[in-house]
Amino acid sequence: MMKDTEKILNWYNKELEKDKVEIDKLKRDFIKGIKNVDKNQMFTNPKEVKLTLWQRLKKVLMGT
């Protein structure tokens, strides 16, 4: 009975170690993936709209 319990505990501990290794690998892969992402793809800068002279004057005078 005691040997069976020890076998089960050993098996359980081995499985925990395997899972830990696998999770660590997944974490490393995820971090590498994030580092390789181009920031320009994630965040686009709004294009500056060129205002005409009258639009700029209106903006300055009206405060909008």
mmCIF file of the N, C-alpha and C atoms, coordinates in Angstrom:
data_MODEL
# 
_entry.id   MODEL 
# 
loop_
_atom_site.group_PDB 
_atom_site.id 
_atom_site.type_symbol 
_atom_site.label_atom_id 
_atom_site.label_alt_id 
_atom_site.label_comp_id 
_atom_site.label_asym_id 
_atom_site.label_entity_id 
_atom_site.label_seq_id 
_atom_site.pdbx_PDB_ins_code 
_atom_site.Cartn_x 
_atom_site.Cartn_y 
_atom_site.Cartn_z 
_atom_site.occupancy 
_atom_site.B_iso_or_equiv 
_atom_site.pdbx_formal_charge 
_atom_site.auth_seq_id 
_atom_site.auth_comp_id 
_atom_site.auth_asym_id 
_atom_site.auth_atom_id 
_atom_site.pdbx_PDB_model_num 
ATOM 1   N N  . MET A 1 1  ? 0.825   -1.189 0.000   1.00 0.00 ? 1  MET A N  1 
ATOM 2   C CA . MET A 1 1  ? 0.000   0.000  0.000   1.00 0.00 ? 1  MET A CA 1 
ATOM 3   C C  . MET A 1 1  ? 0.871   1.256  0.000   1.00 0.00 ? 1  MET A C  1 
ATOM 4   N N  . MET A 1 2  ? 1.937   1.217  0.804   1.00 0.00 ? 2  MET A N  1 
ATOM 5   C CA . MET A 1 2  ? 2.798   2.381  0.916   1.00 0.00 ? 2  MET A CA 1 
ATOM 6   C C  . MET A 1 2  ? 3.536   2.642  -0.398  1.00 0.00 ? 2  MET A C  1 
ATOM 7   N N  . LYS A 1 3  ? 3.918   1.560  -1.098  1.00 0.00 ? 3  LYS A N  1 
ATOM 8   C CA . LYS A 1 3  ? 4.642   1.717  -2.348  1.00 0.00 ? 3  LYS A CA 1 
ATOM 9   C C  . LYS A 1 3  ? 3.728   2.316  -3.420  1.00 0.00 ? 3  LYS A C  1 
ATOM 10  N N  . ASP A 1 4  ? 2.483   1.901  -3.400  1.00 0.00 ? 4  ASP A N  1 
ATOM 11  C CA . ASP A 1 4  ? 1.530   2.456  -4.356  1.00 0.00 ? 4  ASP A CA 1 
ATOM 12  C C  . ASP A 1 4  ? 1.349   3.951  -4.142  1.00 0.00 ? 4  ASP A C  1 
ATOM 13  N N  . THR A 1 5  ? 1.262   4.353  -2.889  1.00 0.00 ? 5  THR A N  1 
ATOM 14  C CA . THR A 1 5  ? 1.111   5.768  -2.564  1.00 0.00 ? 5  THR A CA 1 
ATOM 15  C C  . THR A 1 5  ? 2.347   6.545  -2.999  1.00 0.00 ? 5  THR A C  1 
ATOM 16  N N  . GLU A 1 6  ? 3.518   5.987  -2.776  1.00 0.00 ? 6  GLU A N  1 
ATOM 17  C CA . GLU A 1 6  ? 4.759   6.642  -3.180  1.00 0.00 ? 6  GLU A CA 1 
ATOM 18  C C  . GLU A 1 6  ? 4.835   6.770  -4.697  1.00 0.00 ? 6  GLU A C  1 
ATOM 19  N N  . LYS A 1 7  ? 4.415   5.721  -5.399  1.00 0.00 ? 7  LYS A N  1 
ATOM 20  C CA . LYS A 1 7  ? 4.406   5.758  -6.861  1.00 0.00 ? 7  LYS A CA 1 
ATOM 21  C C  . LYS A 1 7  ? 3.492   6.869  -7.360  1.00 0.00 ? 7  LYS A C  1 
ATOM 22  N N  . ILE A 1 8  ? 2.336   6.952  -6.766  1.00 0.00 ? 8  ILE A N  1 
ATOM 23  C CA . ILE A 1 8  ? 1.371   7.968  -7.179  1.00 0.00 ? 8  ILE A CA 1 
ATOM 24  C C  . ILE A 1 8  ? 1.916   9.368  -6.899  1.00 0.00 ? 8  ILE A C  1 
ATOM 25  N N  . LEU A 1 9  ? 2.527   9.547  -5.734  1.00 0.00 ? 9  LEU A N  1 
ATOM 26  C CA . LEU A 1 9  ? 3.098   10.847 -5.405  1.00 0.00 ? 9  LEU A CA 1 
ATOM 27  C C  . LEU A 1 9  ? 4.254   11.193 -6.337  1.00 0.00 ? 9  LEU A C  1 
ATOM 28  N N  . ASN A 1 10 ? 5.089   10.246 -6.625  1.00 0.00 ? 10 ASN A N  1 
ATOM 29  C CA . ASN A 1 10 ? 6.191   10.491 -7.561  1.00 0.00 ? 10 ASN A CA 1 
ATOM 30  C C  . ASN A 1 10 ? 5.663   10.861 -8.945  1.00 0.00 ? 10 ASN A C  1 
ATOM 31  N N  . TRP A 1 11 ? 4.675   10.123 -9.407  1.00 0.00 ? 11 TRP A N  1 
ATOM 32  C CA . TRP A 1 11 ? 4.072   10.433 -10.699 1.00 0.00 ? 11 TRP A CA 1 
ATOM 33  C C  . TRP A 1 11 ? 3.487   11.845 -10.700 1.00 0.00 ? 11 TRP A C  1 
ATOM 34  N N  . TYR A 1 12 ? 2.793   12.178 -9.621  1.00 0.00 ? 12 TYR A N  1 
ATOM 35  C CA . TYR A 1 12 ? 2.174   13.502 -9.505  1.00 0.00 ? 12 TYR A CA 1 
ATOM 36  C C  . TYR A 1 12 ? 3.236   14.603 -9.532  1.00 0.00 ? 12 TYR A C  1 
ATOM 37  N N  . ASN A 1 13 ? 4.321   14.421 -8.807  1.00 0.00 ? 13 ASN A N  1 
ATOM 38  C CA . ASN A 1 13 ? 5.396   15.414 -8.781  1.00 0.00 ? 13 ASN A CA 1 
ATOM 39  C C  . ASN A 1 13 ? 6.059   15.555 -10.150 1.00 0.00 ? 13 ASN A C  1 
ATOM 40  N N  . LYS A 1 14 ? 6.241   14.429 -10.845 1.00 0.00 ? 14 LYS A N  1 
ATOM 41  C CA . LYS A 1 14 ? 6.808   14.490 -12.198 1.00 0.00 ? 14 LYS A CA 1 
ATOM 42  C C  . LYS A 1 14 ? 5.892   15.271 -13.132 1.00 0.00 ? 14 LYS A C  1 
ATOM 43  N N  . GLU A 1 15 ? 4.602   15.032 -13.014 1.00 0.00 ? 15 GLU A N  1 
ATOM 44  C CA . GLU A 1 15 ? 3.647   15.756 -13.860 1.00 0.00 ? 15 GLU A CA 1 
ATOM 45  C C  . GLU A 1 15 ? 3.658   17.248 -13.552 1.00 0.00 ? 15 GLU A C  1 
ATOM 46  N N  . LEU A 1 16 ? 3.780   17.589 -12.278 1.00 0.00 ? 16 LEU A N  1 
ATOM 47  C CA . LEU A 1 16 ? 3.866   19.004 -11.906 1.00 0.00 ? 16 LEU A CA 1 
ATOM 48  C C  . LEU A 1 16 ? 5.105   19.652 -12.521 1.00 0.00 ? 16 LEU A C  1 
ATOM 49  N N  . GLU A 1 17 ? 6.219   18.963 -12.494 1.00 0.00 ? 17 GLU A N  1 
ATOM 50  C CA . GLU A 1 17 ? 7.462   19.486 -13.079 1.00 0.00 ? 17 GLU A CA 1 
ATOM 51  C C  . GLU A 1 17 ? 7.315   19.662 -14.591 1.00 0.00 ? 17 GLU A C  1 
ATOM 52  N N  . LYS A 1 18 ? 6.703   18.680 -15.246 1.00 0.00 ? 18 LYS A N  1 
ATOM 53  C CA . LYS A 1 18 ? 6.478   18.779 -16.694 1.00 0.00 ? 18 LYS A CA 1 
ATOM 54  C C  . LYS A 1 18 ? 5.609   19.997 -17.010 1.00 0.00 ? 18 LYS A C  1 
ATOM 55  N N  . ASP A 1 19 ? 4.546   20.169 -16.239 1.00 0.00 ? 19 ASP A N  1 
ATOM 56  C CA . ASP A 1 19 ? 3.657   21.303 -16.458 1.00 0.00 ? 19 ASP A CA 1 
ATOM 57  C C  . ASP A 1 19 ? 4.381   22.626 -16.233 1.00 0.00 ? 19 ASP A C  1 
ATOM 58  N N  . LYS A 1 20 ? 5.219   22.672 -15.213 1.00 0.00 ? 20 LYS A N  1 
ATOM 59  C CA . LYS A 1 20 ? 5.965   23.896 -14.914 1.00 0.00 ? 20 LYS A CA 1 
ATOM 60  C C  . LYS A 1 20 ? 6.907   24.242 -16.061 1.00 0.00 ? 20 LYS A C  1 
ATOM 61  N N  . VAL A 1 21 ? 7.594   23.242 -16.586 1.00 0.00 ? 21 VAL A N  1 
ATOM 62  C CA . VAL A 1 21 ? 8.510   23.464 -17.706 1.00 0.00 ? 21 VAL A CA 1 
ATOM 63  C C  . VAL A 1 21 ? 7.738   23.957 -18.927 1.00 0.00 ? 21 VAL A C  1 
ATOM 64  N N  . GLU A 1 22 ? 6.604   23.340 -19.178 1.00 0.00 ? 22 GLU A N  1 
ATOM 65  C CA . GLU A 1 22 ? 5.796   23.729 -20.331 1.00 0.00 ? 22 GLU A CA 1 
ATOM 66  C C  . GLU A 1 22 ? 5.272   25.161 -20.179 1.00 0.00 ? 22 GLU A C  1 
ATOM 67  N N  . ILE A 1 23 ? 4.828   25.521 -19.000 1.00 0.00 ? 23 ILE A N  1 
ATOM 68  C CA . ILE A 1 23 ? 4.323   26.868 -18.753 1.00 0.00 ? 23 ILE A CA 1 
ATOM 69  C C  . ILE A 1 23 ? 5.441   27.894 -18.907 1.00 0.00 ? 23 ILE A C  1 
ATOM 70  N N  . ASP A 1 24 ? 6.636   27.576 -18.399 1.00 0.00 ? 24 ASP A N  1 
ATOM 71  C CA . ASP A 1 24 ? 7.771   28.487 -18.548 1.00 0.00 ? 24 ASP A CA 1 
ATOM 72  C C  . ASP A 1 24 ? 8.117   28.691 -20.020 1.00 0.00 ? 24 ASP A C  1 
ATOM 73  N N  . LYS A 1 25 ? 8.051   27.622 -20.805 1.00 0.00 ? 25 LYS A N  1 
ATOM 74  C CA . LYS A 1 25 ? 8.335   27.732 -22.242 1.00 0.00 ? 25 LYS A CA 1 
ATOM 75  C C  . LYS A 1 25 ? 7.295   28.612 -22.919 1.00 0.00 ? 25 LYS A C  1 
ATOM 76  N N  . LEU A 1 26 ? 6.038   28.417 -22.574 1.00 0.00 ? 26 LEU A N  1 
ATOM 77  C CA . LEU A 1 26 ? 4.977   29.233 -23.154 1.00 0.00 ? 26 LEU A CA 1 
ATOM 78  C C  . LEU A 1 26 ? 5.149   30.707 -22.787 1.00 0.00 ? 26 LEU A C  1 
ATOM 79  N N  . LYS A 1 27 ? 5.551   30.971 -21.554 1.00 0.00 ? 27 LYS A N  1 
ATOM 80  C CA . LYS A 1 27 ? 5.791   32.349 -21.120 1.00 0.00 ? 27 LYS A CA 1 
ATOM 81  C C  . LYS A 1 27 ? 6.911   32.983 -21.940 1.00 0.00 ? 27 LYS A C  1 
ATOM 82  N N  . ARG A 1 28 ? 8.007   32.244 -22.117 1.00 0.00 ? 28 ARG A N  1 
ATOM 83  C CA . ARG A 1 28 ? 9.138   32.773 -22.889 1.00 0.00 ? 28 ARG A CA 1 
ATOM 84  C C  . ARG A 1 28 ? 8.722   33.049 -24.328 1.00 0.00 ? 28 ARG A C  1 
ATOM 85  N N  . ASP A 1 29 ? 7.964   32.126 -24.930 1.00 0.00 ? 29 ASP A N  1 
ATOM 86  C CA . ASP A 1 29 ? 7.502   32.321 -26.299 1.00 0.00 ? 29 ASP A CA 1 
ATOM 87  C C  . ASP A 1 29 ? 6.582   33.532 -26.400 1.00 0.00 ? 29 ASP A C  1 
ATOM 88  N N  . PHE A 1 30 ? 5.716   33.712 -25.420 1.00 0.00 ? 30 PHE A N  1 
ATOM 89  C CA . PHE A 1 30 ? 4.800   34.849 -25.420 1.00 0.00 ? 30 PHE A CA 1 
ATOM 90  C C  . PHE A 1 30 ? 5.575   36.159 -25.316 1.00 0.00 ? 30 PHE A C  1 
ATOM 91  N N  . ILE A 1 31 ? 6.585   36.188 -24.449 1.00 0.00 ? 31 ILE A N  1 
ATOM 92  C CA . ILE A 1 31 ? 7.398   37.395 -24.287 1.00 0.00 ? 31 ILE A CA 1 
ATOM 93  C C  . ILE A 1 31 ? 8.147   37.709 -25.578 1.00 0.00 ? 31 ILE A C  1 
ATOM 94  N N  . LYS A 1 32 ? 8.707   36.675 -26.231 1.00 0.00 ? 32 LYS A N  1 
ATOM 95  C CA . LYS A 1 32 ? 9.397   36.884 -27.511 1.00 0.00 ? 32 LYS A CA 1 
ATOM 96  C C  . LYS A 1 32 ? 8.424   37.431 -28.551 1.00 0.00 ? 32 LYS A C  1 
ATOM 97  N N  . GLY A 1 33 ? 7.222   36.899 -28.561 1.00 0.00 ? 33 GLY A N  1 
ATOM 98  C CA . GLY A 1 33 ? 6.213   37.365 -29.510 1.00 0.00 ? 33 GLY A CA 1 
ATOM 99  C C  . GLY A 1 33 ? 5.855   38.825 -29.293 1.00 0.00 ? 33 GLY A C  1 
ATOM 100 N N  . ILE A 1 34 ? 5.736   39.223 -28.044 1.00 0.00 ? 34 ILE A N  1 
ATOM 101 C CA . ILE A 1 34 ? 5.403   40.614 -27.739 1.00 0.00 ? 34 ILE A CA 1 
ATOM 102 C C  . ILE A 1 34 ? 6.551   41.534 -28.137 1.00 0.00 ? 34 ILE A C  1 
ATOM 103 N N  . LYS A 1 35 ? 7.779   41.092 -27.897 1.00 0.00 ? 35 LYS A N  1 
ATOM 104 C CA . LYS A 1 35 ? 8.935   41.916 -28.247 1.00 0.00 ? 35 LYS A CA 1 
ATOM 105 C C  . LYS A 1 35 ? 9.055   42.108 -29.751 1.00 0.00 ? 35 LYS A C  1 
ATOM 106 N N  . ASN A 1 36 ? 8.601   41.155 -30.538 1.00 0.00 ? 36 ASN A N  1 
ATOM 107 C CA . ASN A 1 36 ? 8.725   41.236 -31.988 1.00 0.00 ? 36 ASN A CA 1 
ATOM 108 C C  . ASN A 1 36 ? 7.612   42.048 -32.649 1.00 0.00 ? 36 ASN A C  1 
ATOM 109 N N  . VAL A 1 37 ? 6.591   42.432 -31.895 1.00 0.00 ? 37 VAL A N  1 
ATOM 110 C CA . VAL A 1 37 ? 5.484   43.188 -32.472 1.00 0.00 ? 37 VAL A CA 1 
ATOM 111 C C  . VAL A 1 37 ? 5.943   44.620 -32.742 1.00 0.00 ? 37 VAL A C  1 
ATOM 112 N N  . ASP A 1 38 ? 5.611   45.111 -33.923 1.00 0.00 ? 38 ASP A N  1 
ATOM 113 C CA . ASP A 1 38 ? 5.963   46.477 -34.290 1.00 0.00 ? 38 ASP A CA 1 
ATOM 114 C C  . ASP A 1 38 ? 4.989   47.446 -33.628 1.00 0.00 ? 38 ASP A C  1 
ATOM 115 N N  . LYS A 1 39 ? 5.521   48.430 -32.941 1.00 0.00 ? 39 LYS A N  1 
ATOM 116 C CA . LYS A 1 39 ? 4.669   49.387 -32.227 1.00 0.00 ? 39 LYS A CA 1 
ATOM 117 C C  . LYS A 1 39 ? 3.811   50.190 -33.195 1.00 0.00 ? 39 LYS A C  1 
ATOM 118 N N  . ASN A 1 40 ? 4.319   50.435 -34.392 1.00 0.00 ? 40 ASN A N  1 
ATOM 119 C CA . ASN A 1 40 ? 3.548   51.202 -35.364 1.00 0.00 ? 40 ASN A CA 1 
ATOM 120 C C  . ASN A 1 40 ? 2.309   50.439 -35.827 1.00 0.00 ? 40 ASN A C  1 
ATOM 121 N N  . GLN A 1 41 ? 2.351   49.126 -35.782 1.00 0.00 ? 41 GLN A N  1 
ATOM 122 C CA . GLN A 1 41 ? 1.178   48.341 -36.152 1.00 0.00 ? 41 GLN A CA 1 
ATOM 123 C C  . GLN A 1 41 ? 0.099   48.430 -35.079 1.00 0.00 ? 41 GLN A C  1 
ATOM 124 N N  . MET A 1 42 ? 0.526   48.510 -33.822 1.00 0.00 ? 42 MET A N  1 
ATOM 125 C CA . MET A 1 42 ? -0.440  48.547 -32.730 1.00 0.00 ? 42 MET A CA 1 
ATOM 126 C C  . MET A 1 42 ? -1.069  49.923 -32.571 1.00 0.00 ? 42 MET A C  1 
ATOM 127 N N  . PHE A 1 43 ? -0.240  50.944 -32.654 1.00 0.00 ? 43 PHE A N  1 
ATOM 128 C CA . PHE A 1 43 ? -0.709  52.308 -32.415 1.00 0.00 ? 43 PHE A CA 1 
ATOM 129 C C  . PHE A 1 43 ? -0.476  53.132 -33.666 1.00 0.00 ? 43 PHE A C  1 
ATOM 130 N N  . THR A 1 44 ? -1.547  53.589 -34.258 1.00 0.00 ? 44 THR A N  1 
ATOM 131 C CA . THR A 1 44 ? -1.414  54.426 -35.442 1.00 0.00 ? 44 THR A CA 1 
ATOM 132 C C  . THR A 1 44 ? -1.542  55.880 -35.023 1.00 0.00 ? 44 THR A C  1 
ATOM 133 N N  . ASN A 1 45 ? -0.667  56.695 -35.553 1.00 0.00 ? 45 ASN A N  1 
ATOM 134 C CA . ASN A 1 45 ? -0.737  58.120 -35.271 1.00 0.00 ? 45 ASN A CA 1 
ATOM 135 C C  . ASN A 1 45 ? -1.767  58.753 -36.191 1.00 0.00 ? 45 ASN A C  1 
ATOM 136 N N  . PRO A 1 46 ? -2.639  59.584 -35.630 1.00 0.00 ? 46 PRO A N  1 
ATOM 137 C CA . PRO A 1 46 ? -3.622  60.240 -36.502 1.00 0.00 ? 46 PRO A CA 1 
ATOM 138 C C  . PRO A 1 46 ? -2.903  61.186 -37.453 1.00 0.00 ? 46 PRO A C  1 
ATOM 139 N N  . LYS A 1 47 ? -3.337  61.169 -38.696 1.00 0.00 ? 47 LYS A N  1 
ATOM 140 C CA . LYS A 1 47 ? -2.704  62.028 -39.683 1.00 0.00 ? 47 LYS A CA 1 
ATOM 141 C C  . LYS A 1 47 ? -3.126  63.470 -39.439 1.00 0.00 ? 47 LYS A C  1 
ATOM 142 N N  . GLU A 1 48 ? -2.145  64.338 -39.537 1.00 0.00 ? 48 GLU A N  1 
ATOM 143 C CA . GLU A 1 48 ? -2.406  65.757 -39.306 1.00 0.00 ? 48 GLU A CA 1 
ATOM 144 C C  . GLU A 1 48 ? -3.147  66.323 -40.511 1.00 0.00 ? 48 GLU A C  1 
ATOM 145 N N  . VAL A 1 49 ? -4.263  66.974 -40.253 1.00 0.00 ? 49 VAL A N  1 
ATOM 146 C CA . VAL A 1 49 ? -5.063  67.570 -41.315 1.00 0.00 ? 49 VAL A CA 1 
ATOM 147 C C  . VAL A 1 49 ? -4.569  68.983 -41.524 1.00 0.00 ? 49 VAL A C  1 
ATOM 148 N N  . LYS A 1 50 ? -4.233  69.297 -42.761 1.00 0.00 ? 50 LYS A N  1 
ATOM 149 C CA . LYS A 1 50 ? -3.763  70.639 -43.063 1.00 0.00 ? 50 LYS A CA 1 
ATOM 150 C C  . LYS A 1 50 ? -4.975  71.554 -43.204 1.00 0.00 ? 50 LYS A C  1 
ATOM 151 N N  . LEU A 1 51 ? -4.966  72.596 -42.397 1.00 0.00 ? 51 LEU A N  1 
ATOM 152 C CA . LEU A 1 51 ? -6.057  73.568 -42.448 1.00 0.00 ? 51 LEU A CA 1 
ATOM 153 C C  . LEU A 1 51 ? -5.679  74.709 -43.376 1.00 0.00 ? 51 LEU A C  1 
ATOM 154 N N  . THR A 1 52 ? -6.704  75.244 -44.020 1.00 0.00 ? 52 THR A N  1 
ATOM 155 C CA . THR A 1 52 ? -6.460  76.410 -44.861 1.00 0.00 ? 52 THR A CA 1 
ATOM 156 C C  . THR A 1 52 ? -6.268  77.627 -43.968 1.00 0.00 ? 52 THR A C  1 
ATOM 157 N N  . LEU A 1 53 ? -5.820  78.714 -44.560 1.00 0.00 ? 53 LEU A N  1 
ATOM 158 C CA . LEU A 1 53 ? -5.595  79.941 -43.809 1.00 0.00 ? 53 LEU A CA 1 
ATOM 159 C C  . LEU A 1 53 ? -6.871  80.394 -43.117 1.00 0.00 ? 53 LEU A C  1 
ATOM 160 N N  . TRP A 1 54 ? -8.008  80.307 -43.815 1.00 0.00 ? 54 TRP A N  1 
ATOM 161 C CA . TRP A 1 54 ? -9.276  80.754 -43.239 1.00 0.00 ? 54 TRP A CA 1 
ATOM 162 C C  . TRP A 1 54 ? -9.726  79.830 -42.113 1.00 0.00 ? 54 TRP A C  1 
ATOM 163 N N  . GLN A 1 55 ? -9.479  78.558 -42.263 1.00 0.00 ? 55 GLN A N  1 
ATOM 164 C CA . GLN A 1 55 ? -9.832  77.604 -41.203 1.00 0.00 ? 55 GLN A CA 1 
ATOM 165 C C  . GLN A 1 55 ? -8.987  77.849 -39.957 1.00 0.00 ? 55 GLN A C  1 
ATOM 166 N N  . ARG A 1 56 ? -7.700  78.160 -40.144 1.00 0.00 ? 56 ARG A N  1 
ATOM 167 C CA . ARG A 1 56 ? -6.842  78.449 -38.995 1.00 0.00 ? 56 ARG A CA 1 
ATOM 168 C C  . ARG A 1 56 ? -7.280  79.737 -38.309 1.00 0.00 ? 56 ARG A C  1 
ATOM 169 N N  . LEU A 1 57 ? -7.622  80.762 -39.108 1.00 0.00 ? 57 LEU A N  1 
ATOM 170 C CA . LEU A 1 57 ? -8.098  82.016 -38.512 1.00 0.00 ? 57 LEU A CA 1 
ATOM 171 C C  . LEU A 1 57 ? -9.378  81.798 -37.719 1.00 0.00 ? 57 LEU A C  1 
ATOM 172 N N  . LYS A 1 58 ? -10.294 81.036 -38.296 1.00 0.00 ? 58 LYS A N  1 
ATOM 173 C CA . LYS A 1 58 ? -11.552 80.757 -37.603 1.00 0.00 ? 58 LYS A CA 1 
ATOM 174 C C  . LYS A 1 58 ? -11.290 80.004 -36.301 1.00 0.00 ? 58 LYS A C  1 
ATOM 175 N N  . LYS A 1 59 ? -10.365 79.064 -36.351 1.00 0.00 ? 59 LYS A N  1 
ATOM 176 C CA . LYS A 1 59 ? -10.030 78.281 -35.172 1.00 0.00 ? 59 LYS A CA 1 
ATOM 177 C C  . LYS A 1 59 ? -9.446  79.173 -34.078 1.00 0.00 ? 59 LYS A C  1 
ATOM 178 N N  . VAL A 1 60 ? -8.581  80.109 -34.460 1.00 0.00 ? 60 VAL A N  1 
ATOM 179 C CA . VAL A 1 60 ? -7.960  80.988 -33.483 1.00 0.00 ? 60 VAL A CA 1 
ATOM 180 C C  . VAL A 1 60 ? -8.990  81.968 -32.915 1.00 0.00 ? 60 VAL A C  1 
ATOM 181 N N  . LEU A 1 61 ? -9.810  82.551 -33.798 1.00 0.00 ? 61 LEU A N  1 
ATOM 182 C CA . LEU A 1 61 ? -10.777 83.567 -33.362 1.00 0.00 ? 61 LEU A CA 1 
ATOM 183 C C  . LEU A 1 61 ? -11.941 82.957 -32.586 1.00 0.00 ? 61 LEU A C  1 
ATOM 184 N N  . MET A 1 62 ? -12.430 81.810 -33.008 1.00 0.00 ? 62 MET A N  1 
ATOM 185 C CA . MET A 1 62 ? -13.599 81.208 -32.371 1.00 0.00 ? 62 MET A CA 1 
ATOM 186 C C  . MET A 1 62 ? -13.189 80.318 -31.177 1.00 0.00 ? 62 MET A C  1 
ATOM 187 N N  . GLY A 1 63 ? -11.949 79.908 -31.124 1.00 0.00 ? 63 GLY A N  1 
ATOM 188 C CA . GLY A 1 63 ? -11.492 79.096 -30.008 1.00 0.00 ? 63 GLY A CA 1 
ATOM 189 C C  . GLY A 1 63 ? -11.934 77.649 -30.080 1.00 0.00 ? 63 GLY A C  1 
ATOM 190 N N  . THR A 1 64 ? -12.243 77.165 -31.259 1.00 0.00 ? 64 THR A N  1 
ATOM 191 C CA . THR A 1 64 ? -12.657 75.756 -31.389 1.00 0.00 ? 64 THR A CA 1 
ATOM 192 C C  . THR A 1 64 ? -11.621 74.962 -32.117 1.00 0.00 ? 64 THR A C  1 
# 
